[in-house]
């Protein structure tokens, strides 16, 4: 595999489709780029891939066909902090009749280290009805020139297999006792050119709701970890976000969340974005997060008393679904 000039051992994944840097408004309370901006960069990168596949206006308002994600899997590998320079490379892993499996790797431009690896399943759909239809012969020919194999670091690690038995629903969320962590509606400011809610804004809602799900008010951190009271945070290390239906401007949103498993250093979190009118699912996310020492910038273990409090919040059925599916 080829390497970049000046970056020994840094493999070229595929076609470069995005380049930028971490700006102050990208930074969250953990001191690094928020997860939503990884998917925002992936969305821009997808326009570059579409162009290389002979679909240069796939994301224009007057387009007749576009690429719509069905699922994102993200592994966050080396955190991106303020002023970090980044770029993204794209490749085709597999192409079917109407669906493609793609790889997007965000790299630190200065070192070549992967900041994140995103594998996605995207559909070739009409822009009006979001109806899948076959890729053209020309697109298939161009895709063959961009094929690659995913490196090991891009493969699922903690989130493997289907996330649960069948799609989520409001009724099922009630039965499981999932906590309401966000409510609202899709506004024009959060919609894409087709009037739909883009994946990065779904992830933004989830990110903003984490304080609701992991409220520290009843965790006696000061008692059991006094040295960590101001330096204990969290970071997502792996994410799978699946899309069932696409909210349009004015559609209402309700998010339900739960903890499916915890260890001393990690928590597996579940989020369902639901339509409170129909009870059906818009999307779901399965996340693996680590407790983060914000000073040392490494994973931190919780003492047993705090861990026991979190264990009591675990909804075992969520993990059962994940293992039985």
N, C-alpha and C positions, 0 to 999 in steps of 0.2 A: 504494500500500500504506500502511496506517495506521502511525503512529508513536506511541511511548509519550510520555506527558506528561513534559516535562523532559529527554528524551533525543532531541534533534534528529537526524534521520536514522537512528535505530535502529528497524528495521522490526519489526512484530509478526509473528512467524512463524505463530502459531496459538494454540491453547488452552494456557493455563498449567497444567501438570500436576505440577510439583514445585518446591520452594523450600527452600534450606538454606544452609549455609556450610561452609568447610573447617576441620575440627577437627584437633587435633594428631595423632590416630591415623590420619588420612588421608595424612599427609606421609611420603614415602619418603626415601631417602638422597640424592636429587637436590634436595630442598628444595621440592618441589611435590606436589600431590595425585597419588597413585598412580593408574595407569590403571584399576585394578579398580573404583575408586569412581565413575568415569564410567559404567560399565555398571551398577553398583549403583543409581545415581540414575536411569538409563534404565529399569531394571526397575520402580522405584517409579513413575516417570512413566507407564509402560505401563498400570499399574492405573488411573490417572486417565483415560487415553485410552479404556480399555475401558469405564469408567463412562459416558463421554460417548457411547459407541457402544451404550449400552443393555445393557451387561454388567457391572453394578456389583459382582458377586461372582465375577468370572472367576478371581481368584487366591485364593479361599477353598477350604479343604480339601474342603468338601462340594459344590463346583461340578461341574457336568456338562460344562462347556465352558470352554476357556481360550485364550489366545494364546501360542503358543510360537515363539520366534525360529528362523529357519533360517539367517540370516546377519546380522552386524553389520558395517557399514563406518563407521569413525570417523576424522575429521580433528581433530587436536588443534591449536588455533589460537592461543589466548592462555593461557599457563599460569595455573593457579589455585594461589595460595600461601596460607599460614596466615591464617585469619580472612577470607579473601575471601568475599563474599556472592554466591550463585549462584541462578539459577532456570532452569527448563527449560520450553520451549514445544514443542507437538506439532502435527503436521498429517498428513493423509493425502495421499500422492503418487499412489497408484493402488490400486484394490481389484479383485481378481478374485473368482472363485467361492468359493475357500477360503483365499486368501492376500491379504495387504495389504502394500504398500510404504509405509513410514511415515518421517517425518522428526522427529527430536528435536534441538533446538538448546539447549545449555546456555549461558546468558548470564551475564556479570558484571552483577549487579544494579546496581552503582554507576555503571557506564559504558555498559551495553548492548552491550559488545564480546562477540563469541562466544568462549566458552572452548573449545567443541567442537561439532562437528556430527555427528550419528549418523543414518545411514540404515539401516533394517532391513527385512528381509523376515520377516513373521510369519505363521504359519498358525493358522487357527481349528480347534482339535482337541478331541477328547474327552479328559478328564483321565485316564481309566483306560488306554486303549490308545494314546493320542496319535495317534488316527486323524483325518485331515483330513475336515471336512464343511462344507457351504455355510453362509455367513453368512445371517442372516435378512433378510427384506425391510426390517424396521425398522432394522436395523444399517446396511444399504446406504443408506437414506435419510438417516440421521444422518451417515454418512461423507461424503456429498456436500456437507454443510454445512461440513466441516472440510478440504476439499481445498485444496491449495496447490501451488506450484512450488518446487522446491529452489533456493535461491540458489547462485551460482557457488561460494562458499567451502565448500559442503557436498558438492560433486561430487568423485568420485575424481580424484586428481591423479597420484600415483606408483604406485598400485595399481589398474590398470585391467584389465578382462577376467578370464576364469577364472584361477584360481591354478595349475592343473596338469591333466594328462590323467588324469581318473578319480580316485577317492578314494584317500587314503593307506592304507598297510598296514604291518604290522610287517615282513613279508618285503621290501617295497620299501624301507623305511627301512634294513634291513640291506644291501641291494644298493647303495644310495646312500652308505652310510657315515655316516648321521646319528648324532649323538652322543646318548647317553642323558643327559638333563639333569634328569629328575625321575621319581620312582616313589612309589607309595602306593596309597591306596584312598579311596573316597568315604565319609566319616564322617557321622553324623547332624548334626553341627554345620555341615557344609558343604552340606547338602541343603536344597531348598526344601520347601514345604508338601506337594508331591506326591511327595516322596522322591527327587527327581531333582537332578542337579548343575546349578546355575544358571550362566549365562554368565559372571557376574562372578567366580565361584570358579574357572572354567576359566582366565580371564585372570589371576587371582591366582597360579595355579600357574606360568603362563608368566612372569609378572613376577619371581617368586622364583627362577626357574631361570636368569635372565639371567647371573648370576655364573658359573654352571656353563658356559654357552655362550661367554661372552666373558671367560674367566679371564685376568687381566692378569699372572699370575705369569711368563709367558714373553714378555711384551712389555716391552722395555727402555725404558720411558717415562722413567725417571730419566736415562738416557743421552742420549736424543734430545729430550726435552721436560722438562728439570729444573724449569722454572718452572711446569709443569702437573701435577706428581706428585700434589698434593693437591687439585687443582681440576678435573681432567678427569672428566667423567661422561658420561651419555647420556640422551636423551629420545626417546620414540616420538612421531612426528609424524603417522603414518597407520597404520591397522590394519584388516585384514579378518579376521573370525573366522567360520568356517563350521561348522555343526553337522550331523553325520551320524547320530549315535545319542546317546541320553541315558543316562549312567551313573546307576545306582540305588545306594542305600546298600549298601555292602559290595562293590561292583564295584571291580576293581583298575584302576589307571591307570599307564601308562608313557608318558613324553614323550620324543620324539626331536626334535632340533633341528639346523639347519644354516644356514650363511651362503650366500645365493644371489648376492649382488653387494656390492661395496664401492666407494666413492669416497673422496676425501680427507676429506669431511665426513660421509658417510652410510654406512649398512650396511642391506641388505635381509635380513631374518631370517625363517626358516621354522620353525614348531613344529607337530608332529603329536602329538595326545593319543590314545593307542592303548589297546586292550584286550589285555593280554599273554596272556590266556587264548585268545581267538579270533583275535587278530592284526588285527582290524578297527579302523577309525578311530572314535573318539568325536567328535573335532573337529579342526580345523586352524586355524592363524593365520599370516597373512602380515603382517610388520611392516616399516615403514620408520622407521629411527631415525637421529638425528643425534648426533655427538659434541658434548657440551655443556660450555662453560666455565662452571663453577658460580659463579664470581664475576661475570663480565661478563654471564651469562645469555644467551649467544648461541652459535651454532654455531662449533666450533673445527676447524681442519684438522689432519690428522695429517701428519707429515713422511714422506717416501718410504720410509725404512727400516721404519717401523712399518706403513705401508700395505702394503708387500711381504709382511710376515709375515701380515697378514690376508688378502691375496690368495691365499696358499697354502692357506688354510682354506676358500676358496670352493668350493662344489660346483656346477660349471657346469650340470649336468643340471637342477637346480632352476630356474635361470633359463631354460633351454631349454624346460622344461615350461610355464613362465609365458608365453613368447612364442609357443609353438606351439599352445597350447590354444585 
